[in-house]
Each structure stands twice: as structure tokens, then as C-alpha cells.
Amino acid sequence: MTNWIYPNSNDATGEIRQANTDLCMQLDESSYGDIIEAPCVDDLAEQWENIYNVGTDRTEFVSLWGLDNADAAWCLSNEGDLTTQDCSLDINNEQWGTS
């Protein structure tokens, strides 16, 4: 169990960082879907946008690397292990709390 610091308002962008460390959640650029925890280097792969989904009243975190390099909206997902999936699926695995 750990605490995370993340962009916490609608349309905010930034890192999802483990509290009291220099570790960030990063999209693994080589696999297009896996999430790794690695030292924060201010890379696009560790930048996420907080998007408030009005349909579900919950937050989605969209990878800026995916938008810039894959021309796709890849949302942080909790489907077993942390991974990403196409945001258009609009399923509960990619929904987090509220903004």
C-alpha cells in the first residue's frame, strides 16, 4: 500500500508520483500498454492528463505519450495489473475516484 501524488483536477497534467520517493508511473514505450514504476525524469511517458468523465462521474488518466506518439487515448487501467487501454472503451477499470 502506498500513496500517490497525481494531477488532481480536471484537465490538469503531470506525473503520477509515489509519495516520498522519486518514482513515477510511466507508460512503457516499448510495449504501448504496460505501466512501469521508474525514476522520474520528466519524460512524456510519465505525463498524464486528468480527465473528468461526466458520464460516470469519475476520473480517467490519459497518457500524454500515447496522444503524442500513438495518436490514441490510452487510459491508465487497473485490470489485474496496472496497464493502459483504449479510453473509448469507457469501462470501470479505467475509472478512478472523482475530480
DSSP file (Angstrom, degrees, kcal/mol; ACC not computed):
  #  RESIDUE AA STRUCTURE BP1 BP2  ACC     N-H-->O    O-->H-N    N-H-->O    O-->H-N    TCO  KAPPA ALPHA  PHI   PSI    X-CA   Y-CA   Z-CA
    1    1 A M              0   0    0      0, 0.0     2,-0.3     0, 0.0     0, 0.0   0.000 360.0 360.0 360.0 132.8    0.0    0.0    0.0
    2    2 A T        -     0   0    0      2,-0.0     2,-0.3    16,-0.0    16,-0.0  -0.952 360.0-115.0-146.0 164.3    1.4    3.4   -0.9
    3    3 A N        -     0   0    0     -2,-0.3    16,-2.8    16,-0.2     2,-0.4  -0.801  27.7-155.3-101.3 146.9    0.2    7.0   -1.5
    4    4 A W  E     -A   18   0A   0     -2,-0.3     2,-0.5    14,-0.2    14,-0.2  -0.944   9.9-146.3-124.7 145.1    0.4    8.6   -4.9
    5    5 A I  E     +A   17   0A   0     12,-3.4    12,-2.8    -2,-0.4    -2,-0.0  -0.932  35.5 158.9-106.0 131.6    0.6   12.3   -5.9
    6    6 A Y        -     0   0    0     -2,-0.5     2,-0.5    10,-0.2    10,-0.2  -0.944  53.9 -73.9-149.6 163.0   -1.2   12.9   -9.2
    7    7 A P        -     0   0    0      0, 0.0     7,-0.1     0, 0.0     4,-0.1  -0.529  52.0-170.8 -62.9 116.3   -2.8   15.7  -11.3
    8    8 A N        +     0   0    0     -2,-0.5     2,-0.3     5,-0.1    90,-0.0   0.096  50.2  62.8-111.9  24.1   -5.9   16.2   -9.1
    9    9 A S  S >  S-     0   0    0     41,-0.0     3,-2.3    43,-0.0    41,-0.3  -0.987  94.9 -77.7-141.4 156.1   -8.2   18.5  -11.1
   10   10 A N  T 3  S+     0   0    0     89,-0.4    41,-0.2    -2,-0.3     3,-0.1  -0.217 115.4   5.9 -54.8 132.0   -9.9   18.3  -14.4
   11   11 A D  T 3  S+     0   0    0     39,-3.1    -1,-0.3     1,-0.3     2,-0.1   0.390  94.2 137.2  73.2   0.3   -7.6   18.9  -17.4
   12   12 A A    <   -     0   0    0     -3,-2.3    38,-3.0    38,-0.2     2,-0.3  -0.499  37.7-157.7 -72.2 146.1   -4.5   19.1  -15.1
   13   13 A T  E     +D   49   0B   0     36,-0.2     2,-0.3    -2,-0.1    36,-0.2  -0.906  32.2  97.8-123.3 154.6   -1.4   17.3  -16.4
   14   14 A G  E     -D   48   0B   0     34,-1.9    34,-2.7    -2,-0.3     2,-0.1  -0.971  63.7 -41.5 160.9-170.2    1.6   16.0  -14.6
   15   15 A E        -     0   0    0     -2,-0.3     2,-0.7    32,-0.2    32,-0.1  -0.456  34.7-136.3 -82.1 152.9    3.3   13.0  -13.1
   16   16 A I        -     0   0    0     30,-0.5     9,-2.7     9,-0.4     2,-0.4  -0.946  41.1-177.3-104.4 105.2    1.8   10.2  -11.1
   17   17 A R  E     -AB   5  24A   0    -12,-2.8   -12,-3.4    -2,-0.7     2,-0.3  -0.849  31.7-117.3-115.5 137.6    4.5   10.0   -8.4
   18   18 A Q  E >   -A    4   0A   0      5,-2.7     3,-1.4    -2,-0.4     5,-0.4  -0.577  47.6-103.5 -69.7 130.4    4.8    7.7   -5.4
   19   19 A A  T 3  S+     0   0    0    -16,-2.8   -16,-0.2    -2,-0.3     3,-0.1  -0.223  99.1   9.2 -58.9 142.1    4.7    9.9   -2.3
   20   20 A N  T 3  S+     0   0    0      1,-0.2     2,-0.3    -3,-0.1    -1,-0.2   0.705 117.3  81.9  61.6  24.5    8.1   10.5   -0.6
   21   21 A T  S <  S-     0   0    0     -3,-1.4    -1,-0.2     2,-0.2    -4,-0.0  -0.827  82.3-120.3-139.2-180.0   10.1    9.0   -3.5
   22   22 A D  S    S+     0   0    0     -2,-0.3    18,-2.5    -3,-0.1     2,-0.4  -0.212  74.0 118.9-113.8  38.2   11.4    9.9   -6.9
   23   23 A L  E     - C   0  39A   0     -5,-0.4    -5,-2.7    16,-0.3     2,-0.3  -0.898  40.9-172.4-111.6 135.0    9.4    7.1   -8.6
   24   24 A C  E     -BC  17  38A   0     14,-3.3    14,-2.2    -2,-0.4     2,-0.5  -0.876  30.4-112.0-122.2 153.5    6.8    7.8  -11.3
   25   25 A M  E     - C   0  37A   0     -9,-2.7    -9,-0.4    -2,-0.3     2,-0.4  -0.758  45.0-174.4 -78.8 125.6    4.2    5.7  -13.1
   26   26 A Q  E     - C   0  36A   0     10,-3.2    10,-2.7    -2,-0.5     2,-0.5  -0.956  30.0-120.1-125.9 143.7    5.4    5.5  -16.7
   27   27 A L  E     - C   0  35A   0     18,-2.8     2,-1.0    -2,-0.4     8,-0.2  -0.707  35.7-122.1 -74.0 125.6    3.9    4.1  -19.8
   28   28 A D    >>  -     0   0    0      6,-3.1     3,-1.6    -2,-0.5     4,-1.4  -0.617  22.6-158.3 -73.0 105.1    6.4    1.5  -21.1
   29   29 A E  T 34 S+     0   0    0     -2,-1.0    -1,-0.2     1,-0.3    -2,-0.0   0.735  85.9  58.4 -60.8 -24.7    7.1    3.0  -24.6
   30   30 A S  T 34 S+     0   0    0      1,-0.2    -1,-0.3    -3,-0.1    -2,-0.1   0.704 115.7  32.2 -80.8 -18.3    8.3   -0.3  -25.9
   31   31 A S  T <4 S-     0   0    0     -3,-1.6    -2,-0.2     3,-0.2    -1,-0.2   0.501  89.9-140.8-117.5  -5.5    5.0   -2.2  -25.2
   32   32 A Y  S  < S+     0   0    0     -4,-1.4    -3,-0.1     1,-0.2     3,-0.1   0.578  90.0  39.5  59.7  12.5    2.4    0.5  -25.6
   33   33 A G  S    S+     0   0    0     -5,-0.5    51,-1.2     1,-0.1    -1,-0.2   0.483  82.7  98.0-157.4 -28.5    0.3   -0.7  -22.7
   34   34 A D  B     -E   83   0B   0     -6,-0.3    -6,-3.1    49,-0.2     2,-0.5  -0.451  57.9-141.7 -76.1 147.1    2.4   -1.8  -19.7
   35   35 A I  E     -C   27   0A   0     47,-1.1     2,-0.3    -8,-0.2    -8,-0.2  -0.917  19.4-173.4-107.1 132.0    2.9    0.6  -16.8
   36   36 A I  E     -C   26   0A   0    -10,-2.7   -10,-3.2    -2,-0.5     2,-0.6  -0.872  23.3-131.1-119.7 157.2    6.3    0.6  -15.0
   37   37 A E  E     +C   25   0A   0     -2,-0.3   -12,-0.2   -12,-0.2   -20,-0.0  -0.950  45.0 151.5-105.9 122.3    7.5    2.4  -11.9
   38   38 A A  E     -C   24   0A   0    -14,-2.2   -14,-3.3    -2,-0.6     3,-0.1  -0.931  52.3 -68.0-146.3 163.6   10.7    4.1  -12.6
   39   39 A P  E     -C   23   0A   0      0, 0.0     2,-0.3     0, 0.0   -16,-0.3  -0.307  59.8-106.9 -55.9 136.8   12.8    7.1  -11.5
   40   40 A C        +     0   0    0    -18,-2.5   -14,-0.0     1,-0.1   -23,-0.0  -0.501  47.0 163.6 -68.2 127.7   11.1   10.3  -12.5
   41   41 A V        -     0   0    0     -2,-0.3    -1,-0.1     2,-0.1   -19,-0.0   0.210  57.8-108.2-129.3  11.8   12.9   12.0  -15.4
   42   42 A D        +     0   0    0      1,-0.2     2,-0.2     4,-0.1    -2,-0.1   0.858  66.4 157.5  60.2  37.7   10.2   14.5  -16.6
   43   43 A D    >   -     0   0    0      1,-0.1     3,-1.8     0, 0.0    -1,-0.2  -0.588  56.7-117.0 -90.1 152.8    9.7   12.4  -19.7
   44   44 A L  G >  S+     0   0    0      1,-0.3     3,-1.7    -2,-0.2    21,-0.7   0.797 111.3  69.7 -59.6 -28.5    6.5   12.4  -21.7
   45   45 A A  G 3  S+     0   0    0      1,-0.3   -18,-2.8    19,-0.1    -1,-0.3   0.664 100.6  46.4 -66.0 -15.6    5.9    8.8  -20.8
   46   46 A E  G <  S+     0   0    0     -3,-1.8   -30,-0.5   -20,-0.2     2,-0.5   0.224  89.9 104.0-110.3  14.1    5.3    9.8  -17.2
   47   47 A Q    <   -     0   0    0     -3,-1.7    17,-2.4   -32,-0.1    18,-0.6  -0.842  46.9-179.8-100.6 130.5    2.9   12.6  -18.0
   48   48 A W  E     -DF  14  63B   0    -34,-2.7   -34,-1.9    -2,-0.5     2,-0.5  -0.949  20.4-140.6-129.3 146.1   -0.8   12.1  -17.5
   49   49 A E  E     -DF  13  62B   0     13,-2.6    13,-2.5    -2,-0.3     2,-0.6  -0.929  17.5-134.5-107.8 131.3   -3.9   14.3  -18.0
   50   50 A N  E     - F   0  61B   0    -38,-3.0   -39,-3.1    -2,-0.5     2,-0.5  -0.740  26.9-174.2 -81.8 119.3   -6.7   14.1  -15.5
   51   51 A I  E     - F   0  60B   0      9,-3.1     9,-2.6    -2,-0.6     2,-0.6  -0.976  18.0-142.2-119.9 123.9  -10.0   13.9  -17.5
   52   52 A Y  E     - F   0  59B   0     -2,-0.5     2,-0.8     7,-0.2     7,-0.2  -0.759  12.1-149.0 -85.1 120.9  -13.3   14.1  -15.6
   53   53 A N  E >>> - F   0  58B   0      5,-3.0     4,-1.8    -2,-0.6     5,-1.2  -0.809   7.9-166.8 -92.6 107.4  -15.8   11.7  -17.3
   54   54 A V  T 345S+     0   0    0     -2,-0.8    -1,-0.2     1,-0.2     5,-0.0   0.785  83.9  61.9 -67.0 -25.9  -19.3   13.3  -16.8
   55   55 A G  T 345S+     0   0    0      1,-0.2    -1,-0.2    -3,-0.1    -2,-0.0   0.834 120.2  22.5 -69.1 -32.1  -21.0   10.1  -17.8
   56   56 A T  T <45S-     0   0    0     -3,-0.7    -2,-0.2     2,-0.2    -1,-0.2   0.496  97.8-128.5-111.7  -7.2  -19.5    8.1  -14.9
   57   57 A D  T  <5S+     0   0    0     -4,-1.8     2,-0.3     1,-0.2    -3,-0.2   0.856  73.5 108.4  59.9  36.7  -18.7   11.0  -12.5
   58   58 A R  E   < -F   53   0B   0     -5,-1.2    -5,-3.0    40,-0.1     2,-0.3  -0.864  69.6-100.9-138.1 171.3  -15.2    9.6  -12.2
   59   59 A T  E     -FG  52  96B   0     37,-1.8    37,-2.7    38,-0.8     2,-0.4  -0.708  23.7-166.6 -98.0 143.6  -11.6   10.5  -13.3
   60   60 A E  E     -F   51   0B   0     -9,-2.6    -9,-3.1    -2,-0.3     2,-0.6  -0.973  13.2-144.9-121.7 143.5   -9.6    9.0  -16.1
   61   61 A F  E     -F   50   0B   0     -2,-0.4    15,-2.7    33,-0.3     2,-0.4  -0.947  17.4-161.4-109.4 116.2   -5.8    9.5  -16.5
   62   62 A V  E     -FH  49  75B   0    -13,-2.5   -13,-2.6    -2,-0.6     2,-0.4  -0.824  19.6-120.8-102.3 132.3   -4.8    9.7  -20.2
   63   63 A S  E  >  -F   48   0B   0     11,-2.9     4,-1.6    -2,-0.4    11,-0.4  -0.560  12.6-158.3 -71.9 123.4   -1.2    9.2  -21.2
   64   64 A L  H  > S+     0   0    0    -17,-2.4     4,-2.1    -2,-0.4     5,-0.2   0.829  94.4  58.6 -69.9 -31.0    0.2   12.2  -23.0
   65   65 A W  H  >>S+     0   0    0    -21,-0.7     4,-2.9   -18,-0.6     5,-0.5   0.927 104.8  50.2 -62.0 -43.6    2.8    9.9  -24.6
   66   66 A G  I  >>S+     0   0    0      1,-0.2     4,-1.9     2,-0.2     6,-1.4   0.906 111.1  48.2 -61.1 -42.3    0.0    7.9  -26.2
   67   67 A L  I  <5S+     0   0    0     -4,-1.6     4,-0.2     4,-0.2    -1,-0.2   0.871 118.1  41.3 -65.1 -36.4   -1.6   11.0  -27.5
   68   68 A D  I  <5S+     0   0    0     -4,-2.1    -2,-0.2    -5,-0.1    -1,-0.2   0.827 130.5  21.6 -81.7 -33.6    1.6   12.3  -29.0
   69   69 A N  I  <5S+     0   0    0     -4,-2.9    -3,-0.2    -5,-0.2    -2,-0.2   0.732 130.9  32.7-111.2 -28.2    3.1    9.1  -30.4
   70   70 A A  I  <<S-     0   0    0     -4,-1.9    -3,-0.2    -5,-0.5    -4,-0.1   0.447  89.8-131.5-110.2  -2.2    0.3    6.6  -31.0
   71   71 A D  S   <S+     0   0    0     -5,-0.6     2,-0.3    -4,-0.2    -4,-0.2   0.866  73.4 108.9  50.5  38.7   -2.5    9.1  -31.9
   72   72 A A  S    S-     0   0    0     -6,-1.4     2,-0.9     2,-0.0    -2,-0.2  -0.978  76.2-117.2-140.6 152.7   -4.7    7.2  -29.4
   73   73 A A        -     0   0    0     -2,-0.3    14,-2.8    -3,-0.1     2,-0.6  -0.827  33.4-172.1 -92.3 108.8   -6.1    8.0  -26.0
   74   74 A W  E     - I   0  86B   0     -2,-0.9   -11,-2.9   -11,-0.4     2,-0.3  -0.909   6.6-158.2-105.8 116.2   -4.6    5.4  -23.6
   75   75 A C  E     -HI  62  85B   0     10,-2.9    10,-1.8    -2,-0.6   -13,-0.2  -0.707  25.6-106.7 -95.8 143.6   -6.1    5.5  -20.1
   76   76 A L  E     - I   0  84B   0    -15,-2.7     2,-0.3    -2,-0.3   -15,-0.3  -0.492  47.4-168.3 -62.1 132.0   -4.5    4.2  -17.0
   77   77 A S  E     - I   0  83B   0      6,-3.2     6,-2.0    -2,-0.2     2,-0.4  -0.941  30.1-151.9-131.3 148.8   -6.3    0.9  -16.2
   78   78 A N  E     + I   0  82B   0     15,-2.4     2,-0.9    -2,-0.3     4,-0.2  -0.636  40.0 146.0-116.9  70.7   -6.4   -1.4  -13.2
   79   79 A E  S    S-     0   0    0      2,-1.0     2,-1.6    -2,-0.4    -2,-0.1  -0.746  88.5 -54.3-108.2  81.9   -7.2   -4.6  -15.0
   80   80 A G  S    S+     0   0    0     -2,-0.9     2,-0.3     3,-0.0     3,-0.0  -0.664 135.1  24.0  82.5 -84.5   -5.4   -7.1  -12.8
   81   81 A D  S    S-     0   0    0     -2,-1.6    -2,-1.0     1,-0.1     2,-0.2  -0.704 106.4 -84.7-102.7 160.9   -2.0   -5.3  -13.1
   82   82 A L  E    S+ I   0  78B   0     -2,-0.3   -47,-1.1    -4,-0.2     2,-0.2  -0.501  71.1 135.1 -65.4 131.4   -1.6   -1.6  -13.9
   83   83 A T  E     -EI  34  77B   0     -6,-2.0    -6,-3.2    -2,-0.2     2,-0.3  -0.811  48.3-104.5-153.8-170.3   -1.7   -1.2  -17.7
   84   84 A T  E     - I   0  76B   0    -51,-1.2     2,-0.3    -2,-0.2    -8,-0.2  -0.924  29.3-179.6-125.9 158.8   -3.4    1.1  -20.2
   85   85 A Q  E     - I   0  75B   0    -10,-1.8   -10,-2.9    -2,-0.3     2,-0.1  -0.974  45.2 -70.2-150.2 163.9   -6.3    0.5  -22.5
   86   86 A D  E >   - I   0  74B   0     -2,-0.3     3,-1.8   -12,-0.2     4,-0.3  -0.337  39.6-143.4 -57.2 121.6   -8.2    2.5  -25.2
   87   87 A C  G >  S+     0   0    0    -14,-2.8     3,-1.6     1,-0.3    -1,-0.2   0.754  93.4  73.4 -61.4 -24.8  -10.1    5.2  -23.3
   88   88 A S  G 3  S+     0   0    0    -15,-0.3    -1,-0.3     1,-0.3    -2,-0.1   0.667  79.1  74.8 -67.9 -13.0  -13.1    4.8  -25.7
   89   89 A L  G <  S-     0   0    0     -3,-1.8    -1,-0.3     2,-0.1    -2,-0.2   0.808  82.5-161.8 -67.1 -27.6  -13.9    1.6  -24.0
   90   90 A D    <   +     0   0    0     -3,-1.6     2,-0.3    -4,-0.3    -2,-0.1   0.895  30.4 152.0  49.5  52.6  -15.3    3.7  -21.1
   91   91 A I    >   -     0   0    0     -4,-0.1     3,-1.6     1,-0.1    -1,-0.2  -0.724  59.8-105.8-113.0 164.6  -15.2    0.8  -18.6
   92   92 A N  G >  S+     0   0    0      1,-0.3     3,-1.9    -2,-0.3   -14,-0.1   0.742 109.1  72.7 -61.7 -26.5  -14.8    0.8  -14.8
   93   93 A N  G 3  S+     0   0    0      1,-0.3   -15,-2.4   -16,-0.1    -1,-0.3   0.741 101.5  44.8 -63.0 -21.2  -11.2   -0.5  -14.9
   94   94 A E  G <  S+     0   0    0     -3,-1.6     2,-0.4   -17,-0.2   -33,-0.3   0.231  94.8  98.3-105.3  14.2  -10.0    2.9  -16.2
   95   95 A Q    <   -     0   0    0     -3,-1.9     2,-0.4   -35,-0.1   -35,-0.2  -0.862  48.7-175.4-107.7 136.5  -12.1    5.0  -13.8
   96   96 A W  B     -G   59   0B   0    -37,-2.7   -37,-1.8    -2,-0.4    -3,-0.0  -0.979  43.8 -69.3-135.4 118.6  -10.6    6.4  -10.6
   97   97 A G  S    S-     0   0    0     -2,-0.4   -38,-0.8   -39,-0.2     2,-0.3   0.122  76.9 -63.6  42.6-144.3  -12.4    8.3   -7.8
   98   98 A T              0   0    0    -40,-0.3   -40,-0.1    -3,-0.1    -1,-0.1  -0.976 360.0 360.0-138.8 153.9  -13.7   11.8   -8.7
   99   99 A S              0   0    0     -2,-0.3   -89,-0.4   -90,-0.0   -47,-0.1   0.410 360.0 360.0 -95.4 360.0  -12.0   15.1   -9.8
